[in-house]
Every structure is written in C-alpha cells, then in structure tokens.
Amino acid sequence: MGIEELLLETLIKNDVFHNEDKKVSGIAKRAVDQGYSSLSEAQKSVIKPFMKHGCEGYTDPSGHHNDCTRVLIGAELNEAYDHTFEHGGIVCEDCREQSDYDDYRREKAMRD
C-alpha cells in the first residue's frame, strides 16, 4: 500500500469526509481498496484537496501563536493525523516537537 492509500485510509478513519457528498468517501474507499492509481483523473481531482492540510500551528505557554504556514502532504499529513488527539489539531513535526519540549519544561519545573 502506497502513501496515498495509507493517507486516504487515515482520512476515512478520522471521518474527514463526513460533511461531503457520499461520492467523495466512495472514491477514497475505492482508492484504498483498488489503489490510488486505479482512479481516473476526475476522481483524483475530487479527493486531491483533502490530501493536503495547512499546519494549525502552535501556541506557546505565554499564549503566542506561531502562525505556522507549513502545508502538510503525504506521510507528514498522515503522521499529523496520528498525533491529532495529543496535540489538539493537525500540526507539523516542528510544532509538535516545540509543544512537547514546552510540556517537558513545564513538567520539569513542577517537579523541581
């Protein structure tokens, strides 16, 4: 299974298509089952907008939001969905690392 199929499987699991026409999730399911390459160009154009997502950024402990502008695609987007719950949104690896570091510093300060 290629990254396109893995990502579409993740999007389906995360119910990304719930507000869309049923054909969108149907196309995504077909891509997962039969391969992304089996889709026509018209079908690919329907699901392509869902296969990228802007990083939602990170807010530091002082309340400053970094306004990250990174666009996540492929494996990076798939990984971001895997970490959605713990980071409260779709964020890039850099923003996740900064958030984790701030959490570590806060926990360390509380222990000391």
C-alpha positions in Angstrom: 0.0 0.0 0.0 1.4 3.4 -1.0 1.3 6.6 0.9 -1.8 7.8 -1.0 -3.7 4.8 0.1 -2.4 5.0 3.7 -3.4 8.7 3.9 -6.8 8.1 2.4 -7.4 5.2 4.9 -6.4 7.6 7.7 -8.8 10.3 6.4 -11.6 7.8 6.3 -10.8 6.7 9.9 -10.8 10.3 11.0 -14.2 10.9 9.3 -12.8 13.7 7.2 -15.4 13.2 4.6 -18.5 13.3 6.9 -19.8 16.7 5.5 -19.1 15.8 1.9 -21.1 14.2 -0.8 -21.1 10.4 -0.4 -19.2 10.1 -3.7 -16.1 11.6 -2.0 -15.8 8.9 0.6 -16.7 6.3 -2.0 -13.8 7.5 -4.2 -11.4 7.4 -1.2 -12.6 3.9 -0.3 -12.0 2.7 -3.9 -8.5 4.2 -3.8 -7.8 2.3 -0.6 -9.2 -1.0 -1.9 -8.0 -0.9 -5.5 -5.1 1.5 -5.4 -4.9 5.3 -5.9 -3.5 4.7 -9.4 -6.8 2.9 -10.4 -8.6 6.2 -10.1 -9.4 8.4 -13.1 -8.0 11.9 -13.2 -11.6 13.2 -12.5 -11.8 11.0 -9.3 -8.3 12.1 -8.2 -9.3 15.8 -8.6 -12.3 15.1 -6.2 -10.1 13.8 -3.4 -6.9 15.8 -4.0 -8.0 18.8 -1.9 -8.3 16.5 1.1 -4.8 15.2 0.7 -3.1 18.4 2.0 -3.7 20.4 5.1 -2.1 23.5 6.5 -0.4 23.2 9.8 -2.7 24.7 12.5 0.4 26.0 14.3 1.4 26.0 18.0 0.6 28.3 20.9 3.4 28.6 23.4 2.8 28.8 27.2 2.7 32.6 27.1 -0.2 32.5 24.6 1.8 33.4 21.4 0.6 31.5 18.3 3.4 30.9 15.8 1.2 31.1 12.7 3.0 28.2 11.1 2.4 28.2 7.3 3.6 24.7 6.5 1.4 22.7 4.2 1.3 19.0 5.2 1.1 16.3 2.5 1.7 12.6 2.2 3.4 10.8 5.1 3.8 14.1 7.0 0.0 14.7 6.9 -0.7 11.0 7.8 1.6 11.3 10.8 -0.1 14.6 11.9 -3.4 12.8 11.9 -1.9 10.1 14.2 -1.0 12.8 16.7 -4.2 14.9 16.4 -5.5 13.9 19.8 -2.4 14.7 21.8 -1.7 18.0 20.1 -5.2 19.2 19.6 -5.1 19.6 15.9 -3.2 18.9 12.6 0.3 20.2 13.3 3.6 19.7 11.6 6.5 17.9 13.2 8.3 21.1 14.2 5.2 22.4 16.0 4.7 19.0 17.7 8.3 19.0 18.9 8.1 22.5 20.2 4.9 21.6 22.1 6.4 18.5 23.5 9.5 20.5 24.6 7.4 23.1 26.4 5.4 20.3 28.1 8.7 18.7 29.2 10.0 22.0 30.6 6.7 22.7 32.4 6.7 19.2 34.0 10.3 19.5 35.0 9.7 22.9 36.6 6.8 21.4 38.6 9.0 18.5 39.8 11.9 20.8 40.9 
